[in-house]
Amino acid sequence: MTSASEIERQLPQPLAERTRSVRFVDGVATLVVDAAGLSRADAAGLQDEVQRIVGGIAGVSEVRVAVMADRVARRIVAIGSGKGGVGKSTLTANLAVALARMGRKVGVVDADIYGPSQPMLLDASNQKVRAEGEKLIPVESEFGVRLLSMGQLVAPGKAIAWRGPMTGNALGQLMDAHWGDAELLLVDLPPGTGDVQLTMLQKFKPAGAVVVSTPQDLALIDATRAIDLFRQAHVPVIGLVENMAGYACPHCGEISDPFGQGGAEAAARALGEAFLGRVPLAMEIRIASDTGQPPAAGDGPQAQAFAAIAAGLAAWLDANER
């Protein structure tokens, strides 16, 4: 006569070692199996194998399998700016790629609901997002970075005209997706200090924030507002990044500073915040970004600039482990 103990005896040794409990009532076998350390695909394979083997045992009419998986200690870093056009999204994509090259398991959430650009920056515009149950599955970029963006969920060029509650719900779906073993999510926030930022800070509580600015005074005024928002929400500011800092003439090599020089570093010092580094104003970054090939994936001087900032971010995370 079939019983829970009989089902356990018929399980192959590898499955038996992962089985935590077996119940058998009225022809229904319910098993809890431990998939710790397995990928999502291997965990699904484990579940299918248990259902196949147990379903073939005489007297079993239905098999229910509950899969236990590792709970990833995932941290969130918000990448923000007080205004648009300072290169925040480009920095986010390249930081993610640089961190992935360092061995970190990274995902990018494109929370810039109204102007999503991460699919282009990470060459994922043609990859379709799918769902399992009620959760979205991030796409895998060729750079070892997972990605979810509203740009993958709406038709290209279509405007998103949503009010605050709708943007909050959309952000929740992106954040609560199946991120697998990603240990770090970089969130590309929209510019400013509006609904999406407040939802992110209040509901998802980032471990820290990076603020991006160009060197000129106008951008720094807005960056200061972004820093104040993070402080009010008790989110530590990891540091400031100065983007578009210095332009090297391709003909003579002379360095000029169309947006000024050192403004973000001086602001960081005045505000008592860390300065993570600067990224030059370079044609190579613009071309690479337009073609979905982040400079951080290469080995040129632009890659080194992003790698240095990523190293500073990684050091902060390691020094502030929960």
C-alpha positions as a Python dict, from the first residue, in 0.01 Angstrom:
ca = {
    (1, 'M'): (0, 0, 0),
    (2, 'T'): (135, 340, -99),
    (3, 'S'): (247, 566, 185),
    (4, 'A'): (470, 867, 238),
    (5, 'S'): (756, 643, 353),
    (6, 'E'): (714, 422, 44),
    (7, 'I'): (735, 730, -182),
    (8, 'E'): (1053, 837, -5),
    (9, 'R'): (1206, 492, -56),
    (10, 'Q'): (1142, 507, -430),
    (11, 'L'): (1314, 840, -481),
    (12, 'P'): (1663, 819, -637),
    (13, 'Q'): (1940, 917, -397),
    (14, 'P'): (2005, 1267, -546),
    (15, 'L'): (1635, 1354, -519),
    (16, 'A'): (1601, 1199, -174),
    (17, 'E'): (1885, 1419, -47),
    (18, 'R'): (1696, 1730, -159),
    (19, 'T'): (1355, 1619, -31),
    (20, 'R'): (1261, 1785, 297),
    (21, 'S'): (915, 1637, 353),
    (22, 'V'): (663, 1400, 197),
    (23, 'R'): (289, 1378, 264),
    (24, 'F'): (45, 1136, 105),
    (25, 'V'): (-330, 1178, 158),
    (26, 'D'): (-613, 1041, -60),
    (27, 'G'): (-387, 975, -358),
    (28, 'V'): (-225, 1321, -346),
    (29, 'A'): (152, 1327, -284),
    (30, 'T'): (290, 1659, -158),
    (31, 'L'): (667, 1701, -149),
    (32, 'V'): (890, 1988, -38),
    (33, 'V'): (1226, 1985, -216),
    (34, 'D'): (1528, 2207, -160),
    (35, 'A'): (1668, 2372, -475),
    (36, 'A'): (1933, 2577, -294),
    (37, 'G'): (2230, 2653, -517),
    (38, 'L'): (2050, 2560, -839),
    (39, 'S'): (1974, 2791, -1129),
    (40, 'R'): (1611, 2861, -1214),
    (41, 'A'): (1631, 2616, -1505),
    (42, 'D'): (1784, 2341, -1289),
    (43, 'A'): (1527, 2402, -1015),
    (44, 'A'): (1249, 2364, -1273),
    (45, 'G'): (1414, 2043, -1394),
    (46, 'L'): (1428, 1913, -1037),
    (47, 'Q'): (1057, 1981, -994),
    (48, 'D'): (972, 1808, -1323),
    (49, 'E'): (1178, 1502, -1230),
    (50, 'V'): (1009, 1469, -891),
    (51, 'Q'): (666, 1495, -1052),
    (52, 'R'): (757, 1235, -1315),
    (53, 'I'): (899, 979, -1072),
    (54, 'V'): (639, 1018, -799),
    (55, 'G'): (357, 1035, -1055),
    (56, 'G'): (461, 690, -1175),
    (57, 'I'): (420, 528, -835),
    (58, 'A'): (113, 308, -801),
    (59, 'G'): (-168, 472, -607),
    (60, 'V'): (-51, 829, -668),
    (61, 'S'): (-315, 1026, -860),
    (62, 'E'): (-170, 1377, -817),
    (63, 'V'): (172, 1520, -733),
    (64, 'R'): (228, 1862, -575),
    (65, 'V'): (584, 1989, -544),
    (66, 'A'): (690, 2294, -343),
    (67, 'V'): (1040, 2413, -431),
    (68, 'M'): (1255, 2589, -172),
    (69, 'A'): (1524, 2817, -316),
    (70, 'D'): (1801, 3037, -187),
    (71, 'R'): (1687, 3376, -69),
    (72, 'V'): (1930, 3617, -230),
    (73, 'A'): (2048, 3905, -13),
    (74, 'R'): (1980, 4165, -280),
    (75, 'R'): (2079, 4529, -241),
    (76, 'I'): (1951, 4830, -431),
    (77, 'V'): (2150, 5133, -540),
    (78, 'A'): (1961, 5429, -685),
    (79, 'I'): (2132, 5632, -957),
    (80, 'G'): (1980, 5981, -955),
    (81, 'S'): (2020, 6337, -1073),
    (82, 'G'): (1836, 6658, -1019),
    (83, 'K'): (1787, 6723, -1389),
    (84, 'G'): (1786, 6543, -1721),
    (85, 'G'): (2060, 6539, -1981),
    (86, 'V'): (2353, 6480, -1745),
    (87, 'G'): (2423, 6122, -1859),
    (88, 'K'): (2266, 5936, -1567),
    (89, 'S'): (2138, 5647, -1780),
    (90, 'T'): (2469, 5609, -1960),
    (91, 'L'): (2648, 5599, -1627),
    (92, 'T'): (2403, 5340, -1489),
    (93, 'A'): (2451, 5104, -1785),
    (94, 'N'): (2828, 5132, -1777),
    (95, 'L'): (2850, 5093, -1400),
    (96, 'A'): (2644, 4775, -1428),
    (97, 'V'): (2872, 4636, -1700),
    (98, 'A'): (3187, 4732, -1507),
    (99, 'L'): (3053, 4569, -1190),
    (100, 'A'): (2961, 4254, -1384),
    (101, 'R'): (3318, 4238, -1517),
    (102, 'M'): (3432, 4251, -1155),
    (103, 'G'): (3229, 3938, -1083),
    (104, 'R'): (2920, 4101, -933),
    (105, 'K'): (2576, 3967, -1025),
    (106, 'V'): (2398, 4282, -1139),
    (107, 'G'): (2054, 4379, -1264),
    (108, 'V'): (1940, 4714, -1402),
    (109, 'V'): (1592, 4853, -1340),
    (110, 'D'): (1509, 5128, -1588),
    (111, 'A'): (1279, 5332, -1363),
    (112, 'D'): (1281, 5629, -1599),
    (113, 'I'): (921, 5546, -1686),
    (114, 'Y'): (866, 5834, -1927),
    (115, 'G'): (1201, 5819, -2106),
    (116, 'P'): (1343, 5465, -2087),
    (117, 'S'): (1679, 5429, -2260),
    (118, 'Q'): (1844, 5124, -2104),
    (119, 'P'): (1726, 4882, -2377),
    (120, 'M'): (1923, 5082, -2634),
    (121, 'L'): (2224, 5132, -2409),
    (122, 'L'): (2249, 4758, -2333),
    (123, 'D'): (2150, 4642, -2683),
    (124, 'A'): (1831, 4475, -2559),
    (125, 'S'): (1567, 4666, -2760),
    (126, 'N'): (1467, 4354, -2956),
    (127, 'Q'): (1441, 4124, -2656),
    (128, 'K'): (1087, 4063, -2536),
    (129, 'V'): (1003, 4046, -2169),
    (130, 'R'): (804, 3742, -2059),
    (131, 'A'): (630, 3656, -1735),
    (132, 'E'): (599, 3356, -1505),
    (133, 'G'): (279, 3376, -1309),
    (134, 'E'): (243, 3739, -1207),
    (135, 'K'): (614, 3820, -1215),
    (136, 'L'): (823, 3954, -1502),
    (137, 'I'): (1142, 3779, -1612),
    (138, 'P'): (1433, 4020, -1679),
    (139, 'V'): (1611, 3982, -2011),
    (140, 'E'): (1976, 3880, -2020),
    (141, 'S'): (2202, 4125, -2199),
    (142, 'E'): (2516, 4015, -2377),
    (143, 'F'): (2720, 4197, -2112),
    (144, 'G'): (2621, 3976, -1819),
    (145, 'V'): (2366, 4226, -1688),
    (146, 'R'): (1995, 4153, -1645),
    (147, 'L'): (1753, 4427, -1744),
    (148, 'L'): (1392, 4533, -1709),
    (149, 'S'): (1257, 4854, -1861),
    (150, 'M'): (928, 5009, -1961),
    (151, 'G'): (1095, 5047, -2299),
    (152, 'Q'): (1055, 4671, -2343),
    (153, 'L'): (686, 4675, -2252),
    (154, 'V'): (553, 4947, -2483),
    (155, 'A'): (576, 4998, -2858),
    (156, 'P'): (885, 5192, -2974),
    (157, 'G'): (819, 5565, -2984),
    (158, 'K'): (492, 5538, -2794),
    (159, 'A'): (444, 5806, -2528),
    (160, 'I'): (362, 5697, -2172),
    (161, 'A'): (113, 5946, -2028),
    (162, 'W'): (54, 5813, -1677),
    (163, 'R'): (-29, 5977, -1347),
    (164, 'G'): (155, 5908, -1024),
    (165, 'P'): (-22, 5590, -900),
    (166, 'M'): (25, 5418, -1236),
    (167, 'T'): (397, 5492, -1242),
    (168, 'G'): (427, 5356, -887),
    (169, 'N'): (256, 5032, -989),
    (170, 'A'): (482, 4999, -1293),
    (171, 'L'): (792, 5050, -1079),
    (172, 'G'): (667, 4784, -839),
    (173, 'Q'): (638, 4530, -1121),
    (174, 'L'): (992, 4602, -1238),
    (175, 'M'): (1138, 4578, -888),
    (176, 'D'): (945, 4266, -782),
    (177, 'A'): (1045, 4064, -1089),
    (178, 'H'): (1225, 3727, -1090),
    (179, 'W'): (1578, 3866, -1053),
    (180, 'G'): (1726, 3524, -980),
    (181, 'D'): (2071, 3536, -825),
    (182, 'A'): (2128, 3906, -890),
    (183, 'E'): (2285, 4045, -573),
    (184, 'L'): (2271, 4409, -676),
    (185, 'L'): (2009, 4615, -858),
    (186, 'L'): (2108, 4950, -1005),
    (187, 'V'): (1797, 5163, -1045),
    (188, 'D'): (1811, 5429, -1317),
    (189, 'L'): (1576, 5691, -1170),
    (190, 'P'): (1407, 5958, -1378),
    (191, 'P'): (1546, 6310, -1335),
    (192, 'G'): (1400, 6527, -1062),
    (193, 'T'): (1234, 6451, -729),
    (194, 'G'): (885, 6324, -816),
    (195, 'D'): (651, 6027, -767),
    (196, 'V'): (883, 5754, -894),
    (197, 'Q'): (1166, 5869, -670),
    (198, 'L'): (941, 5883, -365),
    (199, 'T'): (799, 5536, -433),
    (200, 'M'): (1149, 5394, -473),
    (201, 'L'): (1281, 5549, -154),
    (202, 'Q'): (981, 5476, 65),
    (203, 'K'): (883, 5129, -57),
    (204, 'F'): (1210, 4969, -168),
    (205, 'K'): (1458, 5146, 61),
    (206, 'P'): (1785, 5149, -138),
    (207, 'A'): (2110, 5072, 39),
    (208, 'G'): (2253, 5391, -106),
    (209, 'A'): (2242, 5640, -391),
    (210, 'V'): (2483, 5776, -652),
    (211, 'V'): (2418, 6129, -778),
    (212, 'V'): (2528, 6231, -1128),
    (213, 'S'): (2594, 6588, -1241),
    (214, 'T'): (2781, 6779, -1505),
    (215, 'P'): (3031, 7040, -1381),
    (216, 'Q'): (2830, 7356, -1448),
    (217, 'D'): (2653, 7545, -1171),
    (218, 'L'): (2299, 7493, -1306),
    (219, 'A'): (2331, 7112, -1296),
    (220, 'L'): (2494, 7125, -954),
    (221, 'I'): (2203, 7321, -807),
    (222, 'D'): (1967, 7043, -915),
    (223, 'A'): (2205, 6770, -801),
    (224, 'T'): (2204, 6931, -456),
    (225, 'R'): (1824, 6896, -451),
    (226, 'A'): (1856, 6525, -534),
    (227, 'I'): (2104, 6481, -249),
    (228, 'D'): (1865, 6657, -12),
    (229, 'L'): (1584, 6419, -114),
    (230, 'F'): (1801, 6114, -40),
    (231, 'R'): (1899, 6262, 294),
    (232, 'Q'): (1538, 6329, 389),
    (233, 'A'): (1458, 5965, 308),
    (234, 'H'): (1758, 5849, 515),
    (235, 'V'): (1923, 5690, 211),
    (236, 'P'): (2302, 5721, 231),
    (237, 'V'): (2463, 5911, -56),
    (238, 'I'): (2747, 5690, -178),
    (239, 'G'): (2897, 5975, -374),
    (240, 'L'): (2882, 6217, -665),
    (241, 'V'): (3000, 6154, -1020),
    (242, 'E'): (3101, 6433, -1254),
    (243, 'N'): (3001, 6351, -1612),
    (244, 'M'): (3104, 6527, -1935),
    (245, 'A'): (3418, 6649, -1760),
    (246, 'G'): (3678, 6761, -2012),
    (247, 'Y'): (3686, 6722, -2389),
    (248, 'A'): (3999, 6612, -2572),
    (249, 'C'): (4027, 6760, -2923),
    (250, 'P'): (4056, 6467, -3168),
    (251, 'H'): (4297, 6670, -3385),
    (252, 'C'): (4544, 6829, -3142),
    (253, 'G'): (4464, 6653, -2814),
    (254, 'E'): (4411, 6977, -2623),
    (255, 'I'): (4171, 6944, -2331),
    (256, 'S'): (3888, 7196, -2305),
    (257, 'D'): (3606, 7221, -2053),
    (258, 'P'): (3283, 7333, -2226),
    (259, 'F'): (3079, 7258, -1911),
    (260, 'G'): (3336, 7379, -1661),
    (261, 'Q'): (3577, 7183, -1446),
    (262, 'G'): (3567, 7027, -1103),
    (263, 'G'): (3225, 7156, -1006),
    (264, 'A'): (3088, 6821, -883),
    (265, 'E'): (3402, 6745, -686),
    (266, 'A'): (3387, 7087, -520),
    (267, 'A'): (3015, 7038, -445),
    (268, 'A'): (3081, 6697, -292),
    (269, 'R'): (3347, 6848, -69),
    (270, 'A'): (3118, 7134, 36),
    (271, 'L'): (2830, 6896, 112),
    (272, 'G'): (3046, 6648, 299),
    (273, 'E'): (2987, 6371, 47),
    (274, 'A'): (3232, 6143, -133),
    (275, 'F'): (3345, 6210, -489),
    (276, 'L'): (3349, 5889, -693),
    (277, 'G'): (3516, 6019, -1007),
    (278, 'R'): (3464, 6185, -1341),
    (279, 'V'): (3376, 6069, -1692),
    (280, 'P'): (3507, 6267, -1991),
    (281, 'L'): (3298, 6425, -2265),
    (282, 'A'): (3399, 6188, -2545),
    (283, 'M'): (3263, 6113, -2891),
    (284, 'E'): (3345, 5746, -2834),
    (285, 'I'): (3099, 5725, -2545),
    (286, 'R'): (2820, 5880, -2750),
    (287, 'I'): (2878, 5648, -3049),
    (288, 'A'): (2908, 5337, -2832),
    (289, 'S'): (2592, 5427, -2641),
    (290, 'D'): (2391, 5481, -2961),
    (291, 'T'): (2496, 5137, -3088),
    (292, 'G'): (2431, 4950, -2764),
    (293, 'Q'): (2796, 4876, -2690),
    (294, 'P'): (2879, 5023, -2347),
    (295, 'P'): (3238, 5152, -2332),
    (296, 'A'): (3276, 4975, -1996),
    (297, 'A'): (3267, 4644, -2184),
    (298, 'G'): (3594, 4736, -2356),
    (299, 'D'): (3942, 4828, -2243),
    (300, 'G'): (3990, 5189, -2359),
    (301, 'P'): (4033, 5500, -2145),
    (302, 'Q'): (3655, 5545, -2119),
    (303, 'A'): (3625, 5191, -1982),
    (304, 'Q'): (3888, 5275, -1721),
    (305, 'A'): (3691, 5580, -1606),
    (306, 'F'): (3377, 5373, -1551),
    (307, 'A'): (3576, 5089, -1388),
    (308, 'A'): (3727, 5331, -1136),
    (309, 'I'): (3385, 5462, -1035),
    (310, 'A'): (3248, 5105, -1015),
    (311, 'A'): (3539, 5010, -790),
    (312, 'G'): (3450, 5296, -556),
    (313, 'L'): (3087, 5184, -548),
    (314, 'A'): (3185, 4822, -483),
    (315, 'A'): (3419, 4929, -202),
    (316, 'W'): (3136, 5125, -38),
    (317, 'L'): (2902, 4826, -62),
    (318, 'D'): (3161, 4593, 89),
    (319, 'A'): (3231, 4838, 372),
    (320, 'N'): (2861, 4877, 446),
    (321, 'E'): (2746, 4515, 445),
    (322, 'R'): (2422, 4467, 632),
}
